[in-house]
């Protein structure tokens, strides 16, 4: 069982910034991959960014250069700094922990990000 505390979503104007945080606890290892996905209405869930315990990162092409993922292994917390937000970034952002050893995914409840003027 993994529990999540997500925060940082909200309403922001185009070009603005937000920082998402996700603290995971429970049956979790600091070795697991952590990341963020998003899902907009009527669209499939898509990867935004992932980070390994060693700090290796992967980003969706649509957010490269604008978003930065980071993590604090001691706190099992992952962050997503989002700059230069666009209306097409509007979605529910979901925190993800991936147990790469057992091939298991754990999901947070999601936080809404809305980019609108």
CORCORNOR-V549554 format. One record per run of one state. SS is the DSSP state (hx for helix, st for strand, lp for the rest). FROM is the first residue (numbers start at 1). TO is the last residue. Records with the same first field share a line. If there is no record, write none. Layout:
# CORCORNOR-V549554
SS: FROM-TO + FROM-TO
This chain:
# CORCORNOR-V549554
lp: 1-1 + 8-9 + 13-17 + 27-32 + 40-45 + 52-56 + 60-66 + 76-76 + 83-86 + 90-90 + 100-103 + 108-110 + 116-117
st: 2-7 + 10-12 + 18-26 + 33-39 + 46-51 + 57-59 + 67-72 + 77-82 + 91-99 + 104-107 + 111-115
hx: 73-75 + 87-89
